[in-house]
Amino acid sequence: MTSPRRLVVLDVDSTLTRDEGIDLLASCVSPETAQRVSSITAAAMCGELDFEESLRARVATLEGVSVDAVATATAQVRLTDGAEELVERLHSAGHLVGAVSGGFHHMVDPLATHLGLDFCRANHLEVIDEHLTGRLTGEIIDAQAKSETMRSWATENSIEMAHTVAVGDGGNDVVMLRDAGIGIAFVAKQVAKDASDVVIDVPDLRRVWDVITSWD
């Protein structure tokens, strides 16, 4: 039996990458800001805080950070082990791969280009005179928006929802993990594990390929 064509949608921070992008950006401000932002991030990922409210509060601390500093922080982002191999294997098998993030296009776009992803979507940081304003523009990519993005990509490419795969680790991934044909919690918070069909506790994205091939 031929395996169905799938759409695989990956969260970015602490899933596709080993880092939380906003925490790296906050380190451009001060160690104290980095620590405060990291604490808020952790609580939000555990589902303890409203995501949009917590995101706006964290972004506000970035006011005045230069776009050059954002690029420097982006260069520090580390891909999760197996990320490149997973994308290569999925593409070789004819599947589509996208990344949807509660983080920022400034940081996600270079990763998507490097990996050759088919799609990516994230939040937009407002920039004036080459510096962050501490505000966001456009729609906030929260838990519901992540799932809606997955559905949109699937529909646009004639892929049934039963053949979608979502991979994530935090509270803002819960909706897409539940809505996907296969929801995979990857080195995840308990709230994400509870919403998933499969749990991977080893930080190696090649395990996602193993899940998909065993599911067919």
Summary of the structure (lengths in Angstrom):
residues: 216
radius of gyration: 16.6
end to end distance: 8.9
largest distance: 56.4
contacts: 766
relative contact order: 0.19
helix: 50%
strand: 21%
